[in-house]
Amino acid sequence: MTEASVLDRLAAAEVFRFADWPNEDVPRVTAGVYAIWDDDGTFLYVGMSGEKVTSENILKRRAESNGKRLDLSRRLAQHASGRRSGDQFCVYVCDRLVIPKLTPTQLDRVGDGQLKLDDETKKYIRNRLSYRFVETKSGDEALRCESKIKNGELETFGVPFLNPGKSPT
């Protein structure tokens, strides 16, 4: 499978809402690439998962997972949780999309511990964001596809708002 075919499949993949997480259509153990949009149509983020997945070890990883979510499924579950600790996507959503919309009163409530930013981030993700994904044969392939999308090589998506590729210097 070529990166071009992975990108084509991602562009045509079914769209799912984070409001409906967990999603049993996401394989519990697989490498993959995914893209996330806001309800207003903004392409926000592209990500990948399955760094340790190779075409040679995928069956063994599935057998040893005991039904636990790994790789792509775990990554999307982390995003759906809204918890910022250890999740760069949730940090980006909070910093760029949630905090700028908070009122002065809400900011005061954050400051005194009455309002949790993780809770507000989860609400934003669950209420407004959707995603699509595709499996890849390996984590390496997923990483290459993510890089291409970050750099705008999938014209139908454009460049992601929250994690664009590095511009040439």
C-alpha positions in Angstrom: 0.0 0.0 0.0 1.4 3.4 -0.9 1.1 6.6 1.2 -1.0 8.0 -1.7 -3.6 5.3 -1.3 -3.7 5.8 2.4 -4.3 9.5 1.9 -7.0 8.8 -0.6 -8.7 6.3 1.8 -8.5 8.9 4.6 -10.1 11.6 2.4 -13.0 9.2 1.7 -13.3 7.6 5.2 -16.4 7.7 7.3 -16.7 10.7 9.7 -17.4 9.9 13.4 -18.3 12.3 16.2 -16.3 12.3 19.5 -19.7 12.6 21.1 -20.3 9.0 20.2 -17.0 7.7 21.7 -16.2 4.9 22.3 -16.3 3.8 18.7 -16.2 0.0 18.1 -15.3 0.6 14.4 -11.8 1.7 15.5 -9.7 -1.5 15.8 -8.4 -2.0 19.3 -4.8 -2.8 18.0 -3.6 -1.1 14.8 -1.4 1.5 13.4 -3.2 4.4 11.7 -3.6 8.0 10.8 -6.5 10.2 11.6 -7.8 13.7 11.0 -10.0 15.9 13.2 -12.4 18.7 12.3 -14.5 21.3 14.2 -18.2 21.7 13.5 -17.5 24.9 11.6 -15.6 22.9 9.0 -12.1 23.9 10.2 -9.5 21.1 9.7 -7.9 21.1 13.1 -5.4 18.3 13.5 -3.8 15.3 12.0 -2.3 12.5 14.1 -1.0 9.0 13.9 -0.5 6.1 16.3 1.1 2.7 16.3 4.8 3.6 16.6 5.6 0.0 17.6 3.3 -1.6 15.0 4.9 -3.4 12.1 3.3 -5.6 9.5 5.3 -8.5 11.1 4.1 -8.0 14.7 0.5 -6.8 14.4 -1.1 -10.3 14.8 1.1 -11.0 17.9 0.2 -7.6 19.4 -3.5 -8.3 18.9 -3.3 -11.7 20.5 -1.4 -10.3 23.5 -3.6 -7.2 24.0 -6.3 -9.1 25.9 -9.0 -6.8 24.4 -7.3 -3.6 25.7 -7.2 -0.5 23.5 -3.7 0.1 22.1 -2.3 2.3 19.4 -4.9 4.2 17.3 -7.8 3.3 19.5 -6.1 4.4 22.7 -4.9 7.6 21.1 -8.5 8.6 20.0 -9.8 7.6 23.5 -7.2 9.9 25.1 -8.4 12.7 22.8 -12.0 12.0 23.6 -11.2 12.2 27.4 -10.2 15.9 27.2 -7.4 15.3 29.7 -4.5 17.6 28.8 -1.8 15.7 30.8 0.2 13.7 28.2 -2.0 14.6 25.3 -0.7 17.4 23.0 -4.0 17.5 21.0 -6.0 18.3 24.2 -3.4 20.9 25.2 -3.8 22.5 21.7 -7.6 22.4 21.9 -7.6 24.0 25.4 -5.0 26.7 24.6 -6.3 27.7 21.2 -10.0 26.9 21.2 -11.3 26.7 24.8 -9.4 29.4 26.8 -10.0 32.2 24.3 -13.7 31.7 24.6 -13.9 31.8 28.4 -15.5 34.8 30.1 -13.6 36.8 32.8 -15.9 35.1 35.3 -15.0 31.6 34.0 -11.3 32.5 34.1 -11.7 33.5 37.8 -13.4 30.2 38.4 -10.5 28.4 36.8 -8.1 30.4 39.1 -9.9 29.4 42.2 -10.4 25.7 41.2 -14.2 25.8 40.6 -13.9 25.3 36.9 -11.6 22.6 35.5 -10.0 23.2 32.1 -9.9 19.4 31.4 -13.7 19.4 31.8 -14.1 22.3 29.5 -11.8 20.7 26.9 -13.7 17.4 27.1 -17.0 19.3 26.5 -15.5 21.1 23.5 -14.2 17.9 22.0 -17.4 15.9 22.6 -19.8 18.7 21.5 -18.0 20.0 18.5 -15.3 17.7 17.0 -15.4 14.8 14.6 -12.7 12.6 13.1 -12.0 10.0 10.4 -9.3 7.4 10.4 -7.6 4.7 8.4 -5.5 1.8 9.3 -1.9 1.6 8.0 0.3 -1.4 7.7 2.9 0.0 10.1 3.6 2.9 12.4 6.3 4.1 10.0 3.7 4.4 7.2 1.3 6.2 9.5 4.1 8.7 10.4 4.9 9.4 6.8 1.2 10.0 6.0 0.8 12.3 9.0 3.8 14.3 7.8 2.4 14.6 4.3 -0.9 15.9 5.6 0.7 18.4 8.0 2.5 19.8 5.0 -0.7 20.2 2.9 -0.1 17.3 0.5 -3.7 16.2 0.9 -5.3 19.1 -1.0 -8.9 18.3 0.1 -7.9 18.8 3.7 -5.4 21.7 3.5 -3.1 22.3 6.4 -4.3 21.5 10.0 -4.9 24.6 12.1 -3.5 23.2 15.4 -0.4 21.2 14.1 0.7 22.4 10.7 4.0 21.1 9.2 7.2 23.1 9.5 7.4 25.8 6.9 10.6 25.8 4.8 13.2 28.3 6.0 
